[in-house]
Amino acid sequence: MTTPVSDVTSASPYPSGLSFLHDETTTALEDLYDDSDGLLHLAKHAGVALEGATTQEILRWAHDRFGQRFAVAASMADGVMAHLAGTVAPGVRVLFLDTGYHFPETIGTADAVEATLPIDLVRVTPHLTVCEQDAAFGKDLFARDPDLCCAMRKVAPLTKALAPYVAWASGIRRDETTNRSDVGVVEWDDKHQMIKVNPLAAWTHDDVQRYIVDNDILVNPLVSEGYGSIGCAPCTRQGEGRTGRWRGMPKVECGLHA
């Protein structure tokens, strides 16, 4: 059962110096922080205080602090984020963007993660099916205007799915791209006006691989075929890191994290 925000014990599971971020009273958030920028204030303080904490500590803080109003997003390149979240907070909601363009292997990974981990997988779909989008915008929009395609099949659906929450977590890391090199473990998501938690921010590719091996984590079969980053099938090629994404196009992000 999800722990309500105010239903906590006095024994703090957080390292010394982090307990002030975990409300151990029944005081409402708006009473702890100026209600004109309460969540923004909290994000800034938590980002500093939780830098250097473990991924589990970061996720535990977020789940205990926001309870049912916290969700995790996962791309299903592997089951790392879902495993971490499910271990810390069994039953946590994990959002998966089912764009309609995924590889069968990615859908299979999502099915396997849902069947084997203690999470509540929420499959988020776009407003238009692929056929409806083709009819309205022309076939293969991704080849002509990938930004618009991503906006309709990823960005808009995620925005709608995040509406009930006040905080969400992603699996992005600083070592993935220069655009992500300065992400905080907790930061303010200005686009969605909510707190964003990046528990893997300080991890490297080697850290991810170590966690996969140590915990027998499910991995998308495409990884073993040379896909370093896995997105929609039409815009993903084999390659190290994210070099296979939107190859030949001046595009490096889908818009979810930029």
C-alpha positions as CSV (number, residue, x, y, z in Angstrom):
1,M,0.0,0.0,0.0
2,T,1.3,3.4,-0.9
3,T,2.4,5.5,2.1
4,P,0.5,8.8,2.4
5,V,2.7,11.8,2.5
6,S,1.9,12.5,6.1
7,D,2.0,8.9,7.3
8,V,5.6,8.4,8.2
9,T,7.5,7.2,11.2
10,S,10.1,9.1,13.2
11,A,12.9,6.8,12.2
12,S,14.5,8.5,9.2
13,P,15.9,6.2,6.5
14,Y,17.9,9.0,5.0
15,P,21.6,9.9,5.5
16,S,22.5,12.5,8.0
17,G,21.5,15.9,6.8
18,L,18.7,14.8,4.5
19,S,15.9,14.3,7.1
20,F,14.7,17.9,6.8
21,L,13.6,17.1,3.3
22,H,11.4,14.3,4.6
23,D,8.3,15.7,6.3
24,E,8.1,13.8,9.6
25,T,5.1,15.8,10.7
26,T,1.6,16.2,9.4
27,T,2.5,19.7,8.2
28,A,1.2,20.4,4.7
29,L,3.7,21.2,2.0
30,E,2.2,24.7,1.5
31,D,2.8,25.4,5.2
32,L,6.4,24.4,5.0
33,Y,7.2,26.4,1.9
34,D,5.9,29.7,0.5
35,D,2.9,28.6,-1.5
36,S,3.9,30.9,-4.3
37,D,6.8,28.6,-5.2
38,G,6.5,25.7,-2.8
39,L,7.4,22.8,-5.1
40,L,10.1,24.8,-6.9
41,H,11.7,25.7,-3.5
42,L,11.6,22.0,-2.5
43,A,13.1,20.9,-5.8
44,K,16.1,23.3,-5.4
45,H,16.8,22.2,-1.8
46,A,16.3,18.5,-2.5
47,G,18.6,18.7,-5.5
48,V,21.4,20.0,-3.4
49,A,20.8,17.8,-0.4
50,L,20.3,14.6,-2.3
51,E,23.4,15.0,-4.6
52,G,25.6,12.1,-3.6
53,A,22.8,10.0,-2.2
54,T,22.2,6.5,-3.6
55,T,19.5,5.9,-6.3
56,Q,17.5,4.0,-3.7
57,E,17.6,6.9,-1.2
58,I,16.6,9.4,-3.9
59,L,13.6,7.2,-5.0
60,R,12.6,6.5,-1.4
61,W,12.6,10.2,-0.6
62,A,10.4,10.9,-3.6
63,H,7.9,8.1,-2.9
64,D,7.7,8.8,0.8
65,R,7.3,12.6,0.2
66,F,4.7,12.4,-2.6
67,G,3.1,9.0,-2.3
68,Q,0.4,8.3,-4.9
69,R,1.3,11.6,-6.6
70,F,4.7,10.3,-7.7
71,A,5.3,8.2,-10.9
72,V,8.3,6.8,-12.7
73,A,8.8,6.8,-16.5
74,A,10.6,4.0,-18.2
75,S,11.6,3.5,-21.9
76,M,12.0,-0.3,-21.7
77,A,15.5,-0.4,-23.1
78,D,15.9,-2.4,-19.9
79,G,14.1,-3.0,-16.6
80,V,16.6,-1.0,-14.4
81,M,14.3,1.9,-13.5
82,A,11.3,-0.3,-13.0
83,H,13.3,-2.7,-10.8
84,L,14.7,0.1,-8.7
85,A,11.3,1.7,-8.2
86,G,9.5,-1.5,-7.5
87,T,12.2,-2.5,-5.0
88,V,11.9,0.7,-3.1
89,A,8.2,1.2,-3.5
90,P,6.2,-1.9,-4.5
91,G,3.2,-1.0,-6.5
92,V,4.6,2.2,-7.8
93,R,3.2,3.5,-11.1
94,V,5.6,3.2,-14.0
95,L,4.6,5.1,-17.2
96,F,5.6,3.6,-20.5
97,L,5.0,5.6,-23.7
98,D,3.6,3.2,-26.2
99,T,4.1,5.4,-29.3
100,G,2.7,2.9,-31.9
101,Y,6.2,2.8,-33.5
102,H,8.1,0.7,-31.0
103,F,10.1,-2.4,-32.0
104,P,8.3,-5.7,-31.1
105,E,11.2,-6.3,-28.7
106,T,10.5,-3.2,-26.8
107,I,6.8,-4.2,-26.3
108,G,8.0,-7.6,-25.3
109,T,10.3,-6.1,-22.7
110,A,7.5,-4.0,-21.3
111,D,5.2,-7.1,-21.1
112,A,8.0,-9.0,-19.3
113,V,8.7,-6.2,-16.8
114,E,5.0,-5.9,-16.0
115,A,4.7,-9.6,-15.4
116,T,7.8,-10.0,-13.2
117,L,8.2,-6.8,-11.2
118,P,6.0,-5.4,-8.4
119,I,4.9,-2.3,-10.3
120,D,1.8,-0.9,-11.8
121,L,2.6,-0.4,-15.5
122,V,0.6,2.4,-17.2
123,R,0.8,2.2,-21.0
124,V,0.5,5.8,-22.3
125,T,-0.7,6.1,-25.9
126,P,-1.0,9.1,-28.3
127,H,-4.3,10.7,-29.1
128,L,-4.0,9.5,-32.7
129,T,-3.2,6.0,-33.9
130,V,-0.4,5.7,-36.5
131,C,-3.1,5.2,-39.2
132,E,-5.0,8.3,-38.0
133,Q,-1.8,10.3,-38.0
134,D,-1.0,9.2,-41.5
135,A,-4.4,10.3,-42.7
136,A,-4.2,13.7,-41.0
137,F,-0.5,14.6,-41.6
138,G,0.6,12.3,-44.4
139,K,2.5,9.0,-44.2
140,D,5.8,8.7,-42.4
141,L,5.7,12.1,-40.7
142,F,8.7,11.0,-38.7
143,A,10.8,11.2,-41.9
144,R,9.6,14.7,-42.8
145,D,9.1,16.4,-39.4
146,P,10.5,14.3,-36.6
147,D,10.0,17.1,-34.1
148,L,6.2,17.2,-34.8
149,C,6.0,13.4,-34.7
150,C,7.7,13.3,-31.3
151,A,5.6,16.1,-30.0
152,M,2.4,14.2,-30.9
153,R,3.5,10.7,-30.0
154,K,5.7,11.3,-27.0
155,V,5.6,14.8,-25.5
156,A,1.8,15.5,-25.5
157,P,0.9,12.0,-24.2
158,L,3.4,12.3,-21.4
159,T,2.2,15.7,-20.4
160,K,-1.4,14.4,-20.2
161,A,-0.3,11.3,-18.3
162,L,1.7,13.4,-15.7
163,A,-1.3,15.7,-15.0
164,P,-2.4,13.8,-11.8
165,Y,1.1,13.9,-10.3
166,V,3.3,16.5,-8.6
167,A,6.6,14.6,-9.2
168,W,8.0,12.1,-11.7
169,A,11.2,10.2,-12.2
170,S,13.2,9.5,-15.3
171,G,16.2,7.3,-16.1
172,I,18.4,9.9,-17.8
173,R,22.1,10.2,-17.0
174,R,24.6,12.9,-17.3
175,D,27.0,10.8,-19.4
176,E,24.5,10.2,-22.2
177,T,24.6,13.6,-24.1
178,T,26.0,17.1,-23.6
179,N,22.4,18.3,-23.2
180,R,22.1,16.1,-20.1
181,S,25.5,16.7,-18.6
182,D,24.2,19.0,-15.8
183,V,20.9,17.4,-14.8
184,G,20.3,17.3,-11.1
185,V,19.2,14.3,-9.1
186,V,16.2,16.4,-8.2
187,E,15.2,19.4,-10.2
188,W,12.3,21.6,-11.3
189,D,10.6,20.6,-14.5
190,D,9.5,23.9,-15.8
191,K,7.7,22.4,-18.8
192,H,5.3,20.4,-16.6
193,Q,5.5,22.6,-13.5
194,M,6.4,19.8,-11.2
195,I,9.4,18.1,-9.6
196,K,11.5,15.8,-11.7
197,V,13.7,13.1,-10.1
198,N,16.7,11.7,-11.9
199,P,18.0,9.0,-9.6
200,L,20.5,7.7,-12.2
201,A,21.9,11.1,-13.1
202,A,25.3,10.4,-11.6
203,W,25.5,6.8,-12.9
204,T,27.7,5.8,-15.9
205,H,27.0,3.2,-18.5
206,D,29.2,0.8,-16.6
207,D,27.1,1.4,-13.4
208,V,24.0,0.5,-15.3
209,Q,25.6,-2.7,-16.7
210,R,26.8,-3.6,-13.2
211,Y,23.3,-3.2,-11.8
212,I,21.9,-5.3,-14.6
213,V,24.4,-8.2,-13.9
214,D,24.1,-8.0,-10.1
215,N,20.3,-8.0,-10.1
216,D,19.6,-10.2,-13.2
217,I,17.7,-7.4,-14.8
218,L,15.6,-7.9,-18.0
219,V,17.2,-6.2,-21.0
220,N,15.7,-5.4,-24.4
221,P,17.1,-8.0,-26.8
222,L,18.0,-5.2,-29.2
223,V,20.8,-4.2,-26.9
224,S,22.7,-7.4,-27.7
225,E,22.2,-6.6,-31.4
226,G,24.2,-3.3,-31.1
227,Y,21.4,-0.8,-30.3
228,G,23.0,1.5,-27.7
229,S,19.8,3.5,-27.3
230,I,16.3,2.3,-28.2
231,G,13.4,4.6,-29.3
232,C,10.8,4.3,-32.1
233,A,11.8,1.8,-34.8
234,P,11.7,4.2,-37.8
235,C,14.2,6.6,-36.1
236,T,16.5,4.2,-34.4
237,R,19.5,2.5,-35.8
238,Q,22.3,0.4,-34.4
239,G,25.1,2.5,-32.8
240,E,27.0,3.3,-29.6
241,G,25.2,5.3,-27.0
242,R,22.6,7.6,-28.7
243,T,24.4,7.8,-32.0
244,G,21.8,5.6,-33.6
245,R,18.9,7.9,-32.8
246,W,17.6,10.2,-35.7
247,R,20.8,9.4,-37.7
248,G,21.4,11.9,-40.5
249,M,19.1,14.5,-38.8
250,P,19.9,17.5,-36.8
251,K,18.1,16.1,-33.8
252,V,19.4,14.6,-30.5
253,E,16.4,14.7,-28.2
254,C,12.7,13.7,-28.5
255,G,11.6,16.6,-26.4
256,L,10.8,14.7,-23.2
257,H,13.9,15.9,-21.3
258,A,14.7,19.2,-23.1
